[in-house]
Amino acid sequence: MISTIKSKIKTSKFFWKWRSFITNKITGNNKIAKKGINNQIDYGTALLLNSRILIKGNNNAITFGNQSRLEVDIKIYGDNNVIEIGENCSVKGTKFWVEDQNNKILIGNATTIEKDTELACIEGCNITIGVDCMLSSDIVVRTGDSHSIVDLQGKRINPSRNVVVGNHVWIGHKAVLSKGAGVSNHSIVASGAMVTSSFEEGNCILGGFPAVVIKSNIDWMRERI
């Protein structure tokens, strides 16, 4: 009886809203600074711990999904940028760097990200990570190089491009996804791999530097069976 009551309390919207407010505003050791106009943060019922958020610009929006548990370092420099983290996510010690205008970082529901991972989005690009993805630690995802590479006539030849990760994708330790990278549904990126292009094939393992398909017709699960 008592355990049933406790379970109902812990799953109630009121409990999560109350817990979220206390944690995010009082006990969570969070530091949040906004400089500019119309910068919005929607916490939902997410829990933030040891998080840092700095926004310098206008009309930026951050949305945290309900019942997500987050330890994030977010820096936004620019206008009209969006960061959305879905519901029931676990994000630990992850850095979000957004620079320039009209960028989006979108993370789907039930996705997990481990420590020391970095997502960097610049020059009006998108980083999209699907539902139920599993990212290990020390991963780098970047839409651009941050500096210019030019040809001998001075024309820039390294424009930034979107990065797209499908649903139920497992990305291994110290993998790198650079501008233009794409990983399709139910795939795996091996540890240390560098993905530099978009792969339409799903249910495969990508590995190598640069990454290629090293195994097809696979799937994965979080549980060891």
Secondary structure, DSSP 8 states (H G I E B T S, - for coil): -HHHHHHHHHHSHHHHHHHHHHIIIIIS--EEEEESSS-EEE-TT-EE-S-EEEEESSS-EEEE-TT-EEEEEEEEESSS-EEEE-TT-EEEEEEEEEESSS-EEEE-TT-EE-TT-EEEEETT-EEEE-TT-EE-SS-EEES--SS--B-TTS-B------EEE-SS-EE-TT-EE-TT-EE-TT-EE-TT-EE-SB----SEEEEETTEEEEEES----SS--
